[in-house]
Amino acid sequence: MNFEKNKITKIEGLDTLLYLKKLELGKNKINVIENLSHLESLNQLSLEDNEIHTLANFPIFKNLMELYVGNNYIENVKEVRHLTDLPKLIILDISGNPFTKESNYRIFILFYIKKLKVLDGISIEASEAQLARETFTGRLSDEVLETRLNGVTAAEVRVLDLSNCKLRDFDDMFTSQKFPQLRELNVGNNLFQTMRCIGHMPHLRLLNMTGNKIDSLVIPNTNILENKRGLNGLLVSFFWN
């Protein structure tokens, strides 16, 4: 079914099309993806050249193989994580969105949507998929952080346990700007090799890094007074004057 090149602003009126396999809604004025979850037979969906800002609440289509959402207004590459539960998605075109100006957007998408065969019209090589794994495996995701916060916001949390998460890096440094109330941070039994990912945190009193792979201690802030017990099974407590 083809509704391209119209002035559609809202997806509606498709309730009876339960067996629809192909839906083309490109070149309209749609800004919200909605009212599609009942189309369980859909295997191709085209929403390119619209005014879509987010992929949040994207339906979990069990049979969708091709998705076209290029030339919209999606600014954050992390929006693609809303597509990770599409079990048969192998072709994705998301080119022309603002975030595609970022140099590593392709490998970010390949890391989270591992079954993709074609991205933005370009076949995925095994070397590119390998690069995606090497680059993003071990980084702290929003999903992992959310489960460890237990309903508390990052701005409010005082004690945070990120042990046994197979982490080797943070996307951004842990700083007082993101975790202003944090007093205790446990990142034990992960894969960290350095402490440089821990930024200036004037309220932090205890940093547990036991069971990592740290081979040298680099203090990230000169005002920190260290208390260390060896480099194998490192336990570091930071105290400020």
N, C-alpha and C positions, 0 to 999 in steps of 0.2 A: 504494500500500500504506500503510495507516494503523495505526500503533501508538501513537497519542496516549493520554495519560491512563493510563499504566501505572506500573510501578515499575522500569523498565529502567535499569540502571546501566552497562551495557557494550554497545556495538554489535558484534554478532556473528551468525553463522548466516545471512548473506545471500549466501554465495558463489555460489549457483546462479542468482541473479536478474540475469543479465547484461543483460537487455533492459528492466529496470525504469526507468520514466521519472519516477515521482513517489514520494517517500518522506517520510512524515510521522512524526516521532519527538518531537513537542512534548510538553511537560508530563510529562517523565520525570525521571530523576535521573542523566542522562548527564553526565560531566565531562571526557571525552576524545573527540575526533573521530577515529575509527579504523575500519579494516576496511571502507572504502567505495571505495577507489581502483579496484576492478574494475568498478564500476557506471558504465561508460562512456556509457551511454545516458541517464543521469539528467539531467533538465532542471529539476526542482524538488525542493529539499531543505528540510525544515522541522525545525529543532532549537531552536525557541523554548521558553522556560520550562524550561530545564535547569540544570545547574551547571557550565557550560563557562567556563574561565578564559582560554583561549588559542585562537587560530586557527592556531598553528604546525603545519606539516606538513599543511595542508589539501590534499586531493587536487586535482589539476589536471583538473577535469571539462571536457572539450571541448565538451559540449552544455548545461551548466548555465546556465539563464537566470534562475532565481529562487532566492534563498537567504534563509531566515528564521532568524535567530539572536538575536532580541530576548529581553530579560528573562533574560539569563545573568549571569555574574560577570566579564565582560571589563573590565579597569580601564584599559588603555592603548589609546588610539586608534590607535597605530602597529601594532597587531595586524592591522588591515585590509590592511596591505601584503602579508599572506600570501594575499590574494585577487586580486592584480593579474594573475596569469597565467590567470585564467578568461576565455577569449576572448568568451563570449556572455553574460556576466552583465549584465543590464540592470535587475533589480529586487533590491534589498537592503533587508531590514528588520533593523536592529541596535539598535532603540530599547530603552530600559529597561536598558541596560548602564551601569555606573558612569561610564564616560568620556563618555557623552552629556550629562552635566551641563556639560561644557566648551562654551563659547560658539561655538567655531569648528570643532567636530568635523565638521560637514556639509561644509564646504569642504575640509577636510583629506581626507576620503574621496573627494570628487569630483575632487580633484587626482590621486589615485593610481588611482582606478578611473574612467577617463574615459568609458567607454561607458554608465555608469548612466543610466537614464531616470527611475527612481523610487527614492527613498531614504526609508525609514521612512514609507511611504504617501503621500509628497508628491512630486509631479512636479518635475523639475529644470528650472529656467528657465535660459535662455542667460546671463542676467546673473549668476546664481549660479555657473555654470561659469566665467565670465570672472573673477569675483572669486577663485575658487580658483586660477586660473592666476597672477593678479597677486600673490596673497598668498604662494604657496609656490614659484613658479619662482625658482631661484637660491639656494635654501637647501641647506645641506649635509645630505644624507641619510645614514642609517646604512650604506646599501649602498655609496655612494661612498667614505665614510670607510674602510670595511672593505677595499675594493680598494686604497686608498692606504696602508694600514697594513702590507700585505704579510705578514700573519700575526703581526705584533707587536701587543701590546695597547696601548691608549691610555696606560696607566700606565707602560709601558716605553719607548715610542717617544722617540727623541732628535732625529731629523730627519724632518720630515713635508713632503711635496710635495703641495700641493693646487692647483697651477697648472693653468690651462686647463680649469677645471670649470664655467665660467659662473656662478660663485657671486657673490651680491651681499649675502648675510647668513648668519649662523650662527643656528641655532635657539636656542642658548645661547652665551654668551661663551666664548671660549677662555680658560681660567684654569688656574692651577697645580694646582687640585684635580682637574681632569680629565686634565691632561697634566703631571704633576709632574716628568718628566725631559726635557721638550722643550727643545732648545737652538736648533734652526733650524726656521723655519716659512716655507715658500714658498707664497704665495697670489698669485703673479704672473699677469697676463693673465686676470683675472676682471672682475667688474663692481662691485667695492666703491667706495662713495662716501665712506666714513668709516672710521676706525680704532677706533671705539667698541666694535666687536664683539670686540676683543682686550682681555681683562681683565688683572688683575695676574698676571704670569708672571715671577717673580724669577730663573729660570734661563735665560730666553730670551736668546740672544746675537745672533741674526740674524733679522730679519723682512724678507722680500722682497715688496714690493707693487708691483713694476714692472708697467706696462701695465694699470693699473686706471683708475677715473674719479674719483680723489680730487682735490678742488679746494681743500681746506684741511686742514692738519695739526692734529689734536686729539690731544694726548698723553693716553692713558687713565690714566697714573699719574705723579704728580709726581716720583717717584724715578727716572724714566727719563731718561737722557741721550741726546739724539737726534743722529743723524748723517744728514742728508738731502741728496739731490742733486736739488733741484728737485721740482716737483709733477707734471710730465709725465714718466712713466717713473720713478716714485718708488722709490728704494731706501733702506730705513730699517734701520739697525743699532742695536740697543738694548744699552747697557752699563750695568751697575750698579756702584756703588762698593763 
